[in-house]
Amino acid sequence: MFKSITKISAIALGAAMLCGTALAQNASTQPLKIIIGFPAGGALDNLARAMAEKLRTDLGRTVIVDNKPGASTHIAATTVKRAPPDGTTILISPAPPFVTHPLTYDKLPFDPDKDFIAVAHLADTPLVATTSASSPYNSMREYLDWVKKNPKESGVGMVSMGGALHFGLLQLNQDLGISLTPVAYKGAPPMLTDEIGGVLPVGMDTVASASELEKARKIKYLGVPGLQRTKLLPNVPTFKEQGVPGFDQASSWYAAYLPTGTPATLVSQLEKAMIAIVKDPAFSAKMAQSGMVTTGLPGAEVTKMIKAQREAARPIVEKSGYRATQ
């Protein structure tokens, strides 16, 4: 009986090894497809297409970018989850589907911890708080002091609810005992328009969305979330430097993933290729023009980051009672 079980186990192991070899051989001849959950023209699309161009050159492969926007990027994630685990279908995603969506959605069409293998951390997308150039305050600290005297002007705009900025604001309210109101916008342009027009006191979004208007002196920067100043705005202080709590974990970033079951050799090949690309100075300079700071961290670091940021957000989400709807 023991010999039979051993023989069956050996056959199963051999079959798995042959399957992995077949997948690796098959993957080397098929086009690579990068899936993103946003339409063409945005920061993530710029990153994906620049990455595709470099992968074509470095790996000698055909690489396609497939935009699948909608459902808070869940369509893109589900597409990759269902793809064959042969290393040919890559998801490049922002953080929320992996960090906060498991906390805010009653049910997801994928399991971010079980359905994907993290490949590499590609870029940070620095965030910044902005206001009209004519506002009477010039920092986030000054805005908080000002809003105490003008409590009706407590709106803080953001492009989406349920993300790092939203929960940072909720944490700030809890820490300081104030009631700043998150205001959802369908995109950065209408939010910034309301800032310039004096309708919205403060808005928070990526540096990329605000930089041109700041250069035109229509808006001004109030501060950046997170623990460190961004390389893109080295003279703009962090919220923490200003004594503004709640936003230490407010970061925005992009990482690459493959479907679970992808052979380790293929994961490693893409990890090395992608890290090398984003660490290239010319590539980094190009991405900086789109408001990104390239990173290049291995997949294991992405997994640690996801778990740490999710656990940091958990008590804030639970206390807020916030639930997302599709």
C-alpha positions in Angstrom: 0.0 0.0 0.0 2.8 2.4 1.0 4.7 1.6 -2.3 1.5 2.4 -4.3 1.1 5.7 -2.6 4.7 6.6 -3.1 4.4 5.7 -6.8 1.3 7.8 -7.2 3.0 10.7 -5.5 6.0 10.4 -7.7 3.8 10.4 -10.8 1.9 13.5 -9.6 5.2 15.3 -8.9 6.5 14.4 -12.3 3.3 15.6 -13.9 3.5 18.9 -12.1 7.1 19.4 -13.2 6.2 18.6 -16.8 3.3 21.0 -16.6 5.5 23.7 -15.3 8.1 23.1 -18.1 5.4 23.1 -20.7 4.0 26.4 -19.4 7.5 27.9 -19.4 8.1 26.7 -23.0 4.7 27.9 -24.1 5.2 31.3 -22.4 8.4 32.0 -24.3 6.6 32.0 -27.6 3.4 33.9 -26.8 2.8 37.6 -26.6 2.8 39.2 -23.2 -0.4 41.1 -22.2 -0.4 43.8 -19.6 -3.9 44.4 -18.1 -4.8 47.7 -16.4 -8.1 48.8 -14.9 -8.1 52.4 -16.3 -8.7 53.9 -19.7 -5.9 55.2 -22.0 -4.2 58.5 -21.2 -3.7 58.4 -17.4 -0.6 57.8 -15.3 -1.1 54.1 -15.1 -1.6 53.8 -18.8 1.6 55.8 -19.4 3.5 53.5 -17.1 2.1 50.3 -18.7 2.8 51.4 -22.2 6.4 52.5 -21.4 6.9 49.2 -19.6 5.5 47.3 -22.6 7.9 49.1 -24.9 10.9 48.2 -22.8 9.9 44.6 -22.3 9.6 44.2 -26.1 13.2 45.3 -26.4 14.7 43.6 -23.4 12.9 40.2 -23.8 12.4 40.2 -27.5 8.7 39.6 -27.1 5.4 41.0 -28.4 3.8 43.0 -25.6 0.2 44.3 -25.6 -1.4 46.7 -23.2 -5.1 45.9 -22.7 -7.2 48.6 -20.9 -10.2 47.1 -19.0 -11.6 50.0 -16.9 -14.6 49.8 -14.7 -15.8 48.4 -11.4 -13.1 50.0 -9.4 -10.4 48.1 -11.4 -12.1 44.7 -10.5 -12.7 43.8 -14.1 -9.0 44.0 -14.8 -8.1 42.0 -11.7 -10.7 39.3 -12.5 -9.4 39.0 -16.0 -5.9 38.3 -14.8 -7.2 35.9 -12.1 -8.9 33.8 -14.8 -6.0 33.9 -17.2 -3.8 30.8 -17.7 -0.9 30.8 -15.2 1.7 30.8 -17.9 3.4 34.1 -17.3 1.8 35.8 -20.3 -0.9 37.9 -18.5 0.3 40.6 -16.2 -1.8 42.9 -14.0 -0.5 46.3 -13.1 -2.6 47.7 -10.4 -2.8 50.5 -7.9 -2.9 49.7 -4.2 -6.6 49.8 -3.1 -7.8 46.5 -4.7 -5.2 44.7 -2.6 -5.0 46.9 0.5 -8.4 48.5 1.3 -11.0 46.8 -0.9 -10.8 43.6 1.2 -11.8 45.7 4.2 -14.5 47.8 2.5 -16.3 45.5 0.1 -18.7 42.8 1.4 -17.7 40.6 -1.5 -14.9 40.8 -4.1 -14.8 38.8 -7.4 -11.2 37.8 -6.5 -9.1 37.0 -3.4 -6.1 39.5 -3.5 -4.1 37.2 -1.2 -4.8 33.8 -2.9 -5.4 34.6 -6.6 -2.3 36.6 -7.4 1.5 36.5 -7.1 3.2 39.8 -6.5 5.9 40.3 -9.1 7.4 43.8 -8.4 6.7 47.2 -7.0 7.1 49.6 -9.9 6.3 53.2 -8.9 5.0 55.5 -6.2 2.4 58.1 -7.3 3.0 60.9 -4.8 -0.1 62.6 -3.4 -0.5 66.3 -2.5 -3.1 68.6 -0.9 -4.0 71.7 -3.0 -6.1 74.8 -2.8 -6.9 77.9 -4.9 -4.0 80.3 -5.3 -6.2 82.9 -3.7 -7.0 81.0 -0.5 -6.1 82.6 2.8 -4.1 79.6 4.0 -0.7 78.3 2.7 -0.3 75.0 4.4 -2.4 72.2 5.7 -1.8 73.3 9.2 -3.0 76.8 8.4 -6.1 75.3 6.8 -7.0 73.3 9.9 -6.6 76.5 12.0 -8.7 78.4 9.5 -11.5 75.8 9.3 -12.0 76.0 13.1 -13.2 79.6 12.6 -15.0 78.7 9.4 -16.6 75.3 10.0 -18.9 75.5 7.0 -15.8 75.4 4.8 -14.8 71.9 5.8 -15.0 70.0 2.5 -11.9 68.1 1.3 -12.2 66.8 -2.3 -10.8 63.5 -3.5 -11.3 61.4 -6.6 -12.5 58.2 -4.9 -13.8 57.0 -1.5 -12.4 54.1 0.3 -8.7 54.7 -0.4 -5.7 56.0 1.5 -6.7 59.6 1.4 -10.3 59.0 2.5 -9.2 56.9 5.5 -6.4 59.4 6.3 -9.0 62.1 6.6 -11.2 60.0 8.8 -8.2 59.3 11.0 -7.4 63.0 11.2 -10.9 63.7 12.3 -10.6 61.1 15.0 -7.2 62.4 16.2 -8.2 66.1 16.3 -11.9 65.8 17.1 -12.9 67.8 14.0 -15.3 67.1 11.2 -13.7 67.6 7.8 -16.0 66.3 5.1 -14.8 64.1 2.3 -16.2 65.2 -1.0 -16.2 62.6 -3.9 -15.4 63.7 -7.5 -15.5 61.6 -10.6 -12.0 62.9 -11.6 -9.3 65.4 -10.8 -10.3 68.0 -13.4 -13.7 68.9 -11.9 -12.3 68.8 -8.4 -9.5 71.2 -9.3 -12.0 73.4 -11.2 -14.0 73.7 -8.0 -10.8 74.6 -6.0 -9.9 77.4 -8.5 -13.5 78.7 -8.4 -13.5 78.8 -4.6 -16.2 76.2 -4.3 -13.9 73.6 -2.7 -11.5 74.6 0.1 -9.0 71.8 -0.3 -8.5 68.9 -2.7 -6.2 65.9 -2.5 -4.9 63.8 -5.4 -1.7 62.9 -7.2 1.0 65.4 -8.0 0.6 64.5 -11.7 -3.0 65.8 -11.7 -2.1 69.1 -10.1 1.4 70.1 -11.4 0.4 72.0 -14.5 -2.2 74.1 -12.7 0.3 74.8 -9.9 2.9 76.0 -12.5 0.2 78.3 -13.9 -0.3 79.7 -10.4 -4.0 78.8 -10.3 -3.6 76.5 -7.3 -1.0 76.1 -4.6 0.4 73.1 -2.6 -0.5 72.7 1.1 1.5 69.6 1.9 2.0 66.0 1.1 0.7 62.9 3.0 3.1 60.1 4.1 6.2 60.1 6.1 8.7 61.5 3.6 8.7 64.4 1.2 8.4 63.4 -2.4 11.3 63.8 -4.9 8.9 65.5 -7.2 8.1 68.3 -4.7 11.2 68.5 -2.4 10.3 71.9 -1.0 6.7 70.9 0.0 6.6 69.7 3.7 4.8 66.6 4.7 1.6 66.7 6.8 3.6 65.1 9.7 6.1 67.9 9.6 3.2 70.4 10.0 1.8 68.5 12.9 -1.2 67.1 10.9 -1.9 63.5 12.0 -3.7 60.7 10.2 -1.9 60.4 6.9 1.2 58.4 7.8 0.0 55.4 5.8 -1.5 57.5 2.9 0.5 56.3 -0.1 -0.3 55.6 -3.7 1.6 53.1 -5.8 1.6 50.6 -8.7 2.7 47.0 -8.6 2.7 44.1 -11.0 1.1 40.7 -10.4 0.6 37.3 -12.1 -2.1 34.6 -11.6 -1.5 32.2 -8.8 0.0 29.0 -10.2 2.5 30.7 -12.5 5.8 28.8 -12.3 8.4 30.4 -10.1 10.9 30.6 -13.0 8.5 32.8 -15.0 7.8 35.0 -12.0 11.5 35.4 -11.3 12.2 36.3 -15.0 9.5 39.0 -15.1 10.5 40.3 -11.6 14.1 40.8 -12.7 13.1 42.4 -16.0 10.6 44.8 -14.5 12.9 45.9 -11.7 15.7 46.5 -14.1 13.5 48.6 -16.3 12.1 50.9 -13.5 15.6 51.4 -12.1 16.9 52.6 -15.4 17.6 56.4 -15.1 16.1 57.3 -18.5 12.9 55.3 -17.7 12.7 57.0 -14.3 13.1 60.4 -15.8 10.3 59.7 -18.3 7.9 58.5 -15.5 8.7 61.6 -13.4 7.2 63.7 -16.2 4.0 61.7 -15.6 4.1 62.3 -11.8 5.6 59.0 -10.8 8.7 58.0 -8.8 9.9 54.6 -9.9 10.9 52.1 -7.2 11.8 48.6 -8.2 11.1 46.4 -5.2 10.8 42.5 -5.4 7.4 40.8 -5.1 8.1 39.6 -1.6 8.3 43.3 -0.5 5.0 44.1 -2.2 3.3 41.3 -0.2 4.7 42.6 3.1 3.6 46.1 2.2 0.1 45.0 1.3 -0.3 43.2 4.7 1.2 46.1 6.7 -0.9 48.8 5.1 -4.1 46.7 5.3 -3.7 46.1 9.0 -2.9 49.8 9.6 -6.1 50.7 7.8 -8.3 48.0 9.4 -9.2 49.8 12.7 -9.9 53.1 10.9 -12.2 51.3 8.4 -14.0 49.4 11.2 -14.5 52.4 13.3 -15.8 54.5 10.4 -18.4 51.8 9.3 -17.7 52.7 5.7 -18.8 50.1 3.1 -18.1 50.4 -0.6 -20.7 49.8 -3.3 -19.9 48.8 -6.9 
